[in-house]
Amino acid sequence: MVVDVDDTLCLTEAACFELENEVLARLGHGPMSRAVHVATWGRSLHEAMPLRSPGLDLTAYLPLHHAVLREYVAAGLVDVVPAENLRAIDELNAAGREVMLLTSRDEAEMEHLMAPGHALDGRIAAVYHAGNTRFGKPDPRAFDELLAATGLDPAECLYVGDSPTDAEAATGAGLRFVACMQSGLRRPADFAPHPVDAFIDAFPALAGTVALLEEAARGPLTTALDQRVPVAGQRGRRGVEPMV
């Protein structure tokens, strides 16, 4: 099981919008609009910030961003993983599923989530980010290091994320994909170009949804991708309408 961080493991877009505008203000830049932030959500800071604030000097922005991120984390304003999401990870682990994270964030943005003693410590088998992968989403090669390190076949893996770029990367690499709609920023129609195995309203539904997918396929996740069958909430190549 491979999990995205932003607006999947925890809801962060609104908090990051405020955080990034705070950094821009400290640098003397005007604020970005929420529309621009949402339109570029899911990209790495290196790609997104020049679009969010044209002319921005990234060499000045990034160190300050990481410092302000630490302030926000300490104040409990961002990257708060809800208890129900932790319980969902525990369910997955108890069912014998290895849970990993894969995100477009860089290492400095992930340090606090990977720190010893964090609630995720002991629950997550590995973390893949922009610091230890050569390619970022939506490039399917974003999963290269994870697949090489685990020796898993892509069809044995499922990625859960919140954006069409997540779907593009995962399905392009041969993984199954579940779309988490909890942020309210996306609609099922946004994922239409990509095969989606299931939509979930919130992260805690993941464990049950995976069990339904396996039951529907009458086998493990190694079932061939072209043998996907409709399950509750699925809408993929077959155009099945969400049932939940």
C-alpha positions as MATLAB code, in Angstrom:
seq = 'MVVDVDDTLCLTEAACFELENEVLARLGHGPMSRAVHVATWGRSLHEAMPLRSPGLDLTAYLPLHHAVLREYVAAGLVDVVPAENLRAIDELNAAGREVMLLTSRDEAEMEHLMAPGHALDGRIAAVYHAGNTRFGKPDPRAFDELLAATGLDPAECLYVGDSPTDAEAATGAGLRFVACMQSGLRRPADFAPHPVDAFIDAFPALAGTVALLEEAARGPLTTALDQRVPVAGQRGRRGVEPMV';
ca = [
       0.000    0.000    0.000;
       1.501    3.320   -1.103;
       0.006    6.529    0.272;
       0.251   10.159   -0.831;
       0.719   12.756    1.929;
      -1.015   16.010    1.030;
      -4.821   15.882    1.166;
      -4.663   12.104    1.485;
      -2.844   11.154    4.687;
      -3.716   14.578    6.095;
      -5.565   17.634    4.782;
      -3.029   20.315    3.961;
      -3.947   22.470    0.944;
      -5.671   25.241    2.898;
      -2.936   25.292    5.543;
      -0.193   25.342    2.927;
      -1.924   28.218    1.127;
      -1.705   30.280    4.312;
       1.855   29.109    5.029;
       3.161   29.948    1.558;
       1.547   33.389    1.566;
       3.153   34.010    4.964;
       6.548   33.191    3.463;
       5.872   35.415    0.461;
       4.903   38.267    2.770;
       8.147   37.919    4.761;
      10.031   38.143    1.477;
       8.120   41.273    0.452;
       6.026   39.577   -2.229;
       2.300   39.988   -2.693;
      -0.014   37.060   -1.943;
      -1.012   34.429   -4.473;
      -4.683   33.732   -5.108;
      -6.364   30.603   -3.786;
      -7.347   29.707   -7.363;
      -3.702   29.668   -8.468;
      -2.744   27.576   -5.465;
      -5.438   24.991   -6.112;
      -4.611   24.861   -9.828;
      -0.961   24.040   -9.053;
      -1.658   21.811   -6.037;
       0.142   18.484   -6.146;
       3.314   19.802   -7.764;
       6.624   20.118   -5.965;
       7.514   23.538   -4.557;
      10.284   23.832   -7.154;
       7.701   23.569   -9.927;
       4.737   25.265   -8.287;
       6.134   28.399   -6.630;
       7.367   30.077   -9.834;
       3.796   29.718  -11.121;
       2.239   30.865   -7.864;
       4.541   33.886   -7.569;
       6.199   34.768  -10.915;
       9.710   36.129  -10.534;
      10.198   34.504   -7.136;
      13.795   33.700   -6.145;
      13.588   30.059   -5.077;
      17.018   30.197   -3.422;
      15.571   32.739   -0.974;
      12.112   31.212   -0.744;
      12.864   27.558    0.013;
      14.966   27.954    3.201;
      12.407   30.369    4.636;
       9.561   28.050    3.650;
      11.142   25.197    5.579;
      11.633   27.447    8.618;
       8.021   28.635    8.556;
       6.863   25.048    8.025;
       8.575   24.112   11.289;
       6.742   26.994   13.010;
       3.401   25.799   11.651;
       4.097   22.184   12.602;
       5.036   23.218   16.148;
       1.806   25.211   16.407;
      -0.261   22.276   15.157;
      -1.395   24.185   12.076;
      -0.238   21.769    9.385;
       0.534   18.059    8.874;
      -1.689   16.861   11.676;
      -2.452   13.212   10.924;
      -5.913   12.472   12.367;
      -6.285    9.606   14.813;
      -8.765    7.895   12.512;
      -6.180    7.891    9.724;
      -3.622    6.324   12.041;
      -6.171    3.651   12.920;
      -6.724    3.023    9.213;
      -2.986    2.448    8.769;
      -3.074    0.082   11.738;
      -5.892   -1.834   10.032;
      -3.835   -2.144    6.866;
      -0.792   -3.321    8.796;
      -2.868   -5.804   10.782;
      -4.152   -7.214    7.487;
      -0.545   -7.890    6.454;
      -0.189   -4.936    4.109;
       3.057   -3.001    4.071;
       2.344    0.740    4.056;
       4.722    3.235    2.409;
       4.526    6.947    1.604;
       5.332    8.515   -1.756;
       5.138   12.289   -2.088;
       6.352   15.183   -4.247;
       7.671   16.939   -1.136;
      11.401   17.299   -0.594;
      13.260   15.815    2.363;
      13.144   18.993    4.454;
       9.351   19.032    4.133;
       9.172   15.430    5.348;
      11.686   15.474    8.226;
       9.107   16.013   10.967;
       6.837   13.270    9.627;
       9.767   10.823    9.520;
      11.165   11.751   12.933;
      11.576    9.063   15.618;
       8.682    9.236   18.022;
       6.242   10.685   15.484;
       2.866    8.941   15.352;
       3.853    7.460   11.980;
       7.026    5.917   13.419;
       6.637    2.147   13.292;
       3.535    2.368   11.131;
       5.227    3.263    7.830;
       7.718    0.888    6.215;
       9.414    3.448    3.924;
       9.097    7.026    2.718;
       9.844    8.144   -0.855;
      10.167   11.860   -1.568;
      11.947   14.249   -3.929;
      15.198   13.671   -2.053;
      15.437    9.933   -2.680;
      13.657    9.543   -6.025;
      14.890   10.655   -9.430;
      11.491   11.483  -10.895;
       8.380   13.157   -9.565;
       4.699   12.708  -10.252;
       3.022   12.646  -12.757;
       5.986   10.766  -14.251;
       5.330    7.025  -13.736;
       9.024    6.628  -12.985;
       8.314    8.257   -9.602;
       7.750    4.683   -8.382;
      11.032    3.297   -9.758;
      12.990    3.413   -6.500;
      10.135    1.968   -4.463;
       9.606   -0.937   -6.864;
      13.336   -1.610   -7.113;
      13.839   -1.580   -3.345;
      10.876   -3.839   -2.575;
      11.176   -6.146   -5.573;
       7.403   -5.963   -5.952;
       5.561   -6.225   -9.232;
       3.562   -3.011   -9.846;
       0.336   -5.042  -10.005;
       0.960   -6.047   -6.374;
       0.780   -2.402   -5.287;
      -1.952    0.172   -4.853;
      -1.473    3.938   -4.610;
      -3.994    6.188   -2.900;
      -3.881    9.891   -3.737;
      -6.065   12.941   -4.227;
      -5.183   14.277   -7.665;
      -5.264   13.315  -11.352;
      -1.458   13.588  -11.397;
      -1.375   10.876   -8.714;
      -3.588    8.711  -10.903;
      -1.465    9.383  -13.978;
       1.759    8.393  -12.231;
       0.371    5.307  -10.514;
      -1.554    3.802  -13.399;
       1.223    4.671  -15.820;
       3.554    2.614  -13.640;
       1.087   -0.284  -13.533;
      -0.196    0.229   -9.982;
      -3.834    0.172   -9.000;
      -5.185    3.555   -7.898;
      -7.736    4.740   -5.347;
      -8.791    8.402   -5.342;
      -9.337   10.053   -1.948;
     -11.929   12.832   -2.312;
     -11.831   14.162    1.256;
     -10.381   17.588    0.410;
     -13.345   18.479   -1.780;
     -11.003   20.005   -4.366;
     -11.613   17.322   -7.011;
     -14.594   15.695   -8.654;
     -14.721   12.190  -10.107;
     -14.856   13.718  -13.588;
     -11.382   15.219  -13.016;
      -9.974   11.678  -13.061;
     -11.722   10.661  -16.278;
      -8.516   10.310  -18.373;
      -7.120    7.702  -15.978;
      -8.330    4.320  -14.697;
      -9.466    4.588  -11.072;
     -10.214    1.436   -9.110;
     -12.283    3.180   -6.452;
     -13.191    6.563   -4.976;
     -13.271    6.987   -1.213;
     -14.827    9.865    0.678;
     -12.156    9.793    3.376;
      -8.905    7.982    4.147;
     -10.363    5.712    6.881;
     -12.405    3.936    4.176;
      -9.224    2.662    2.501;
      -8.836   -0.671    4.295;
     -12.423   -1.700    3.607;
     -12.201   -0.542    0.005;
      -9.078   -2.619   -0.644;
     -10.807   -5.653    0.833;
     -13.765   -5.057   -1.522;
     -11.445   -4.742   -4.502;
      -9.807   -8.043   -3.689;
     -13.148   -9.738   -3.093;
     -14.550   -8.390   -6.352;
     -11.514   -9.594   -8.243;
     -11.656  -12.953   -6.399;
      -7.961  -12.769   -5.833;
      -5.117  -10.591   -4.545;
      -4.043   -7.288   -6.042;
      -1.925   -9.233   -8.516;
      -5.055   -9.723  -10.634;
      -4.377   -8.326  -14.117;
      -5.325   -4.671  -14.421;
      -7.619   -5.351  -17.370;
      -9.674   -7.709  -15.174;
     -10.882   -4.958  -12.836;
     -14.541   -5.288  -11.953;
     -17.035   -2.767  -10.555;
     -17.039   -2.280   -6.789;
     -18.648    0.295   -4.547;
     -17.317    3.703   -5.463;
     -15.418    2.565   -8.550;
     -15.358    4.572  -11.711;
     -12.573    3.672  -14.103;
     -12.272    2.636  -17.721;
     -15.694    0.992  -17.472;
     -17.356    4.252  -16.446;
     -19.044    2.828  -13.349;
     -20.812    5.560  -11.385;
     -19.832    6.027   -7.723;
     -22.193    4.203   -5.356;
     -21.122    5.998   -2.173;
];
